[in-house]
């Protein structure tokens, strides 16, 4: 298992390093597309998929209450601790369960539905972030080999984890994930083909901070969904609702603010470099993201860290090639950002390691952008 995850990680990184720079270089710009046509954004599609995930959680709870007397141990015994904290005590769900006809038909809600929805959930979340930063890069990824390769890479990771935690549902789950791996990239390509957005995040302190804030808010919402729904812990939703509500309100406000921001007449070189580095990093990270993430737990953590660092260094080098920026000014901003990231990682309470990573990354980006903006102002 460890060797296979590590091998997939290395292969994904190699393919990304060879393909992604060309995707960035040929940023897809619309020509003659009807401006009035409106299409479903990846964020809207992500909201629909998230809604379906929670509908499945409700139906799963009904199934457990009616068919298994409220005891999820029939499946929980095959999986690690931290799963299946159900909301079976909810009066609303109990009334729904009591009146639900033919509850035995809800058996696919046990792992199978989630196996189909997990891939579109992850890919749509990533596509949403890329589109916020640069709509042309979002379309470029969707039209390139990166999208089907990412679908295969993510699905292989999910299937390896399924096999490592094998249970009576594993074969069904692997088949369902294979079907999702075929349909999801087709759906994303269709979404991107209809997209008419030409915006990108302005290379300014407000523009980049709004993007970083949006990334943090979406990351918080993804973690809530992961904790409460993808691990079948609907019983935790009540205590996570305040976090989700704050993140949702913040995200709505930040995206409204983003729609009103404009590109500065003369972007500072440090901030222009920062936007370019983020763009390169997102496109480079798209393919190996899940293999690197699961490599921490199911592979060699040192290899995961090295792969992530290689992607970041490559993105920085490519941005350096594309943007004219003074090395001393850039070095000052990077050092300040690294110090802030270390402090944030140290101060973040221990929970999921993704929370610490999100906190450190947010501190790194915010500090780097603010210091970079100050350096540009002083240079003028």
Phi and psi in degrees as a GROMACS rama.xvg file:
@    title "Ramachandran Plot"
@    xaxis  label "Phi"
@    yaxis  label "Psi"
@TYPE xy
-60.1183  -43.3655  UNK-2
-64.3456  -40.8906  UNK-3
-66.9023  -42.5726  UNK-4
-63.0711  -43.4425  UNK-5
-64.4974  -41.2335  UNK-6
-64.2906  -41.8829  UNK-7
-63.6323  -39.1618  UNK-8
-60.7019  -47.5632  UNK-9
-63.1901  -45.0286  UNK-10
-62.1185  -42.6524  UNK-11
-63.6736  -41.1653  UNK-12
-65.5954  -43.8122  UNK-13
-61.4669  -45.9717  UNK-14
-62.9944  -40.5589  UNK-15
-64.6855  -43.7763  UNK-16
-63.8234  -27.7037  UNK-17
-86.3677  -29.3459  UNK-18
-100.612  -39.3278  UNK-19
-61.7013  -42.1336  UNK-20
-57.0893  -34.3477  UNK-21
-70.5906  -32.8007  UNK-22
-65.6049  -42.2507  UNK-23
-65.4063  -40.2041  UNK-24
-65.3106  -32.9279  UNK-25
-108.022  51.2309  UNK-26
-44.5074  124.335  UNK-27
-77.9026  116.523  UNK-28
-112.602  139.086  UNK-29
-72.2947  148.282  UNK-30
-138.723  110.176  UNK-31
77.4118  13.4834  UNK-32
-74.5591  142.92  UNK-33
-65.8389  117.558  UNK-34
-66.7639  -24.7902  UNK-35
-79.0336  -14.7433  UNK-36
-70.8766  129.594  UNK-37
-108.814  137.139  UNK-38
-126.367  161.33  UNK-39
-70.0131  125.723  UNK-40
-79.6452  158.389  UNK-41
-61.5392  -28.8851  UNK-42
-66.7152  -42.6664  UNK-43
-64.8033  -41.2994  UNK-44
-64.3213  -37.3247  UNK-45
-63.0548  -39.7227  UNK-46
-62.916  -39.532  UNK-47
-64.8271  -45.8185  UNK-48
-62.5422  -41.3194  UNK-49
-62.0032  -40.8273  UNK-50
-60.3875  -40.8203  UNK-51
-65.674  -36.1393  UNK-52
-59.865  -44.4771  UNK-53
-73.7311  -32.8624  UNK-54
-60.0998  -42.0087  UNK-55
-63.1738  -35.3124  UNK-56
-64.3987  -39.1796  UNK-57
-64.781  -45.2998  UNK-58
-67.2144  -35.4284  UNK-59
-63.2596  -41.6117  UNK-60
-63.0806  -42.3581  UNK-61
-59.958  -44.2011  UNK-62
-61.4015  -45.5079  UNK-63
-65.4382  -41.2597  UNK-64
-63.9764  -44.1882  UNK-65
-84.0308  -39.1695  UNK-66
-94.2963  -30.7999  UNK-67
-120.158  18.2658  UNK-68
61.2001  26.4985  UNK-69
82.55  5.70568  UNK-70
-105.364  111.489  UNK-71
-85.5001  8.65955  UNK-72
-63.4114  -18.6502  UNK-73
-60.7786  -25.6017  UNK-74
-116.32  -30.1949  UNK-75
-63.124  -28.0858  UNK-76
-68.4046  -15.1639  UNK-77
-91.3674  -8.68631  UNK-78
-120.966  162.553  UNK-79
-65.9423  167.053  UNK-80
-64.6596  154.535  UNK-81
102.175  -0.247645  UNK-82
-109.08  160.151  UNK-83
63.0636  47.367  UNK-84
-93.1413  89.0578  UNK-85
-80.9006  159.994  UNK-86
-96.4421  44.0994  UNK-87
-70.0096  -14.3734  UNK-88
-85.3076  -4.28101  UNK-89
-67.1893  124.617  UNK-90
-60.5279  -35.7485  UNK-91
-63.4933  -47.3841  UNK-92
-67.1338  -33.1911  UNK-93
-68.1943  -39.7699  UNK-94
-65.091  -40.5872  UNK-95
-62.8855  -42.4084  UNK-96
-64.9464  -41.2278  UNK-97
-62.5162  -34.3009  UNK-98
-98.6276  4.5164  UNK-99
-80.3721  126.064  UNK-100
-80.4873  144.182  UNK-101
49.3562  60.3242  UNK-102
-63.1461  -20.7388  UNK-103
-62.3417  -22.7862  UNK-104
-70.9847  -10.241  UNK-105
-87.4806  8.40761  UNK-106
-55.0152  -36.1087  UNK-107
-62.1464  -15.2444  UNK-108
-66.6782  -15.1374  UNK-109
-81.425  99.6056  UNK-110
68.8645  -36.1525  UNK-111
-65.3818  -47.6113  UNK-112
-63.0202  -43.365  UNK-113
-60.1672  -38.4974  UNK-114
-59.9055  -32.913  UNK-115
-77.6554  -39.0664  UNK-116
-84.4802  -18.6703  UNK-117
-65.0941  -40.3856  UNK-118
-65.4805  -51.1553  UNK-119
-61.2048  -32.2353  UNK-120
-60.8285  -47.7039  UNK-121
-69.7068  -46.8498  UNK-122
-66.9229  -37.6286  UNK-123
-68.2591  -36.9793  UNK-124
-62.0035  -44.2861  UNK-125
-66.2175  -43.9771  UNK-126
-61.7325  -36.1864  UNK-127
-60.841  -46.1951  UNK-128
-64.4732  -43.6096  UNK-129
-61.2487  -42.5131  UNK-130
-65.2751  -36.905  UNK-131
-59.9338  -43.1766  UNK-132
-72.9421  -44.4213  UNK-133
-160.974  108.037  UNK-134
-62.3658  -32.9207  UNK-135
-64.9322  -37.9572  UNK-136
-67.3596  -35.5163  UNK-137
-60.1721  -46.8323  UNK-138
-68.26  -36.0746  UNK-139
-61.8161  -42.7621  UNK-140
-62.9415  -43.835  UNK-141
-64.8617  -27.7359  UNK-142
-94.6839  0.417451  UNK-143
-105.699  176.869  UNK-144
-71.5671  -13.1677  UNK-145
-60.3985  -37.8023  UNK-146
-66.7219  -54.598  UNK-147
-63.8455  -34.7407  UNK-148
-66.2792  -39.7203  UNK-149
-63.7038  -39.8788  UNK-150
-60.8484  -42.6855  UNK-151
-66.8724  -46.1028  UNK-152
-60.7192  -47.804  UNK-153
-61.7715  -42.7327  UNK-154
-66.801  -40.3823  UNK-155
-61.8139  -41.0996  UNK-156
-60.3228  -49.0072  UNK-157
-58.8735  -42.0344  UNK-158
-68.9022  -36.3753  UNK-159
-63.6154  -41.1545  UNK-160
-65.9009  -40.978  UNK-161
-57.0232  -45.3558  UNK-162
-68.5876  -35.2336  UNK-163
-65.2719  -31.043  UNK-164
-107.245  35.4733  UNK-165
-59.0587  145.939  UNK-166
-154.647  -178.81  UNK-167
-61.21  -15.2098  UNK-168
-99.0191  -2.67222  UNK-169
-61.0754  -47.1812  UNK-170
-62.1034  -44.2894  UNK-171
-59.1137  -44.1212  UNK-172
-61.8728  -42.126  UNK-173
-64.5276  -40.8578  UNK-174
-62.9646  -45.1583  UNK-175
-62.8201  -41.5625  UNK-176
-64.4415  -36.0469  UNK-177
-62.5369  -41.6622  UNK-178
-63.9224  -43.3056  UNK-179
-62.3655  -35.679  UNK-180
-65.4893  -25.6935  UNK-181
-84.5975  -44.022  UNK-182
-77.543  -37.459  UNK-183
-62.8706  -48.8148  UNK-184
-63.7328  -31.3419  UNK-185
-63.8214  -42.1005  UNK-186
-65.3982  -44.4622  UNK-187
-63.9943  -40.0662  UNK-188
-62.988  -40.359  UNK-189
-63.3917  -43.2915  UNK-190
-58.8464  -49.0271  UNK-191
-65.8986  -34.8632  UNK-192
-64.7958  -27.4707  UNK-193
-92.8418  -3.79896  UNK-194
-75.3882  134.257  UNK-195
-115.713  9.06795  UNK-196
-72.3077  136.307  UNK-197
-119.042  7.65068  UNK-198
-78.8254  161.778  UNK-199
-151.718  158.751  UNK-200
-63.7  127.456  UNK-201
-62.7759  145.854  UNK-202
-82.991  67.2097  UNK-203
-140.538  162.919  UNK-204
-59.5439  -50.3339  UNK-205
-60.7996  -42.4189  UNK-206
-61.9387  -48.377  UNK-207
-70.2763  -34.867  UNK-208
-67.6069  -37.0636  UNK-209
-64.6603  -40.6938  UNK-210
-62.9524  -45.7387  UNK-211
-64.3184  -41.4234  UNK-212
-62.4794  -40.1911  UNK-213
-63.7728  -41.9764  UNK-214
-60.7424  -43.4848  UNK-215
-65.3851  -42.5459  UNK-216
-64.6806  -43.7819  UNK-217
-65.0726  -39.7982  UNK-218
-59.8445  -41.1641  UNK-219
-63.4433  -41.552  UNK-220
-65.6865  -40.3886  UNK-221
-61.8234  -41.0064  UNK-222
-65.8832  -36.3909  UNK-223
-64.4983  -44.2992  UNK-224
-62.6049  -43.6271  UNK-225
-57.9367  -46.2514  UNK-226
-72.5936  -38.5119  UNK-227
-97.6061  -25.2208  UNK-228
-117.962  -49.312  UNK-229
-69.7894  -19.8912  UNK-230
-103.048  13.2785  UNK-231
59.1121  39.8264  UNK-232
-110.751  54.5204  UNK-233
-61.1036  -23.6995  UNK-234
-65.6863  -18.3982  UNK-235
-87.2456  -5.85593  UNK-236
-61.0884  -37.8208  UNK-237
-58.9687  -45.2494  UNK-238
-75.3202  -19.0453  UNK-239
-92.356  -11.2403  UNK-240
-59.0055  -41.7311  UNK-241
-57.9599  -42.2721  UNK-242
-63.5169  -44.7058  UNK-243
-64.1807  -40.3895  UNK-244
-65.1629  -44.4714  UNK-245
-62.0143  -44.7395  UNK-246
-63.8564  -38.8614  UNK-247
-67.9803  -43.9835  UNK-248
-64.07  -42.9577  UNK-249
-61.8859  -42.9648  UNK-250
-63.3229  -43.4358  UNK-251
-61.3331  -44.4339  UNK-252
-65.1393  -41.2267  UNK-253
-67.7424  -40.1956  UNK-254
-69.7255  -31.0597  UNK-255
-66.5926  -42.6783  UNK-256
-64.2611  -38.1808  UNK-257
-61.0668  -35.6148  UNK-258
-68.218  -16.0786  UNK-259
-101.308  -6.3555  UNK-260
-81.9218  148.429  UNK-261
-126.566  152.625  UNK-262
-64.9993  130.495  UNK-263
-64.5135  151.724  UNK-264
-60.7935  -37.6915  UNK-265
-134.979  85.8357  UNK-266
-60.5279  139.737  UNK-267
-65.4226  146.255  UNK-268
-63.27  -35.1311  UNK-269
-68.6615  -41.7567  UNK-270
-72.0626  -34.854  UNK-271
-63.1769  -39.5122  UNK-272
-63.3683  -42.4068  UNK-273
-61.0765  -44.2566  UNK-274
-64.2812  -41.8783  UNK-275
-65.3969  -39.7783  UNK-276
-64.0115  -42.1601  UNK-277
-61.8082  -41.9651  UNK-278
-62.3677  -47.8999  UNK-279
-61.7492  -41.6904  UNK-280
-64.9325  -43.6542  UNK-281
-63.4195  -42.79  UNK-282
-68.92  -41.1309  UNK-283
-65.7827  -36.4059  UNK-284
-82.1413  -16.0475  UNK-285
-56.3863  -47.2476  UNK-286
-72.9581  -48.8678  UNK-287
-90.4116  6.54533  UNK-288
-55.2659  -50.7364  UNK-289
-73.0205  -35.1587  UNK-290
-63.913  -39.4971  UNK-291
-66.5076  -41.4133  UNK-292
-63.9467  -46.9588  UNK-293
-79.4426  -18.0673  UNK-294
-62.9418  -24.9904  UNK-295
-63.5131  -37.6467  UNK-296
-100.078  -35.8388  UNK-297
-111.867  -0.734268  UNK-298
-127.885  -146.709  UNK-299
-95.0123  112.733  UNK-300
-56.6663  -35.8587  UNK-301
-63.9327  -37.8841  UNK-302
-68.1506  -39.2142  UNK-303
-60.582  -46.1945  UNK-304
-62.078  -40.9197  UNK-305
-65.8349  -40.8383  UNK-306
-64.2287  -44.7452  UNK-307
-61.8864  -40.3675  UNK-308
-66.7768  -39.353  UNK-309
-62.5743  -42.6511  UNK-310
-62.4633  -43.7559  UNK-311
-65.2345  -43.0602  UNK-312
-65.2489  -40.8532  UNK-313
-63.5387  -42.7279  UNK-314
-61.1336  -40.6776  UNK-315
-64.393  -43.1855  UNK-316
-64.3432  -41.7507  UNK-317
-66.7244  -39.0351  UNK-318
-66.2417  -37.6585  UNK-319
-61.8717  -38.8407  UNK-320
-64.5446  -35.7433  UNK-321
-88.2382  -21.5453  UNK-322
-121.781  138.14  UNK-323
-89.6969  108.639  UNK-324
-141.083  142.731  UNK-325
-69.9989  131.026  UNK-326
-64.1841  -38.2349  UNK-327
-66.9912  -44.0897  UNK-328
-63.9463  -43.2741  UNK-329
-64.7063  -41.9939  UNK-330
-60.8677  -38.4197  UNK-331
-63.5358  -44.4578  UNK-332
-64.7141  -41.3124  UNK-333
-66.1684  -43.127  UNK-334
-61.3317  -43.5248  UNK-335
-62.157  -40.8048  UNK-336
-66.3195  -41.2549  UNK-337
-62.893  -42.4129  UNK-338
-61.1441  -42.2925  UNK-339
-65.7479  -38.9495  UNK-340
-64.5535  -42.8099  UNK-341
-62.6393  -42.7076  UNK-342
-63.705  -41.4056  UNK-343
-65.9237  -42.4796  UNK-344
-62.2926  -39.04  UNK-345
-68.3078  -36.0701  UNK-346
-84.4602  -15.8832  UNK-347
-74.2687  127.518  UNK-348
-60.8376  146.661  UNK-349
-69.165  127.991  UNK-350
-155.939  -129.009  UNK-351
-65.8373  140.843  UNK-352
-66.0752  -23.4055  UNK-353
-62.5598  -30.8813  UNK-354
-65.1214  -45.5255  UNK-355
-62.183  -42.6013  UNK-356
-63.6669  -43.249  UNK-357
-63.0338  -42.5663  UNK-358
-63.2296  -46.2333  UNK-359
-65.1873  -41.1579  UNK-360
-65.8452  -41.0044  UNK-361
-61.8738  -43.6799  UNK-362
-63.9829  -40.6729  UNK-363
-61.3145  -49.1369  UNK-364
-68.4357  -45.0697  UNK-365
-62.3888  -47.6002  UNK-366
-63.4138  -43.6138  UNK-367
-61.5325  -41.3104  UNK-368
-68.1086  -46.127  UNK-369
-63.6596  -48.5019  UNK-370
-65.0584  -40.2098  UNK-371
-61.3736  -40.4699  UNK-372
-63.5716  -41.5934  UNK-373
-64.9876  -38.9057  UNK-374
-64.9828  -41.7442  UNK-375
-63.1909  -42.4122  UNK-376
-61.868  -44.4305  UNK-377
-65.1822  -36.3141  UNK-378
-65.8723  -33.5874  UNK-379
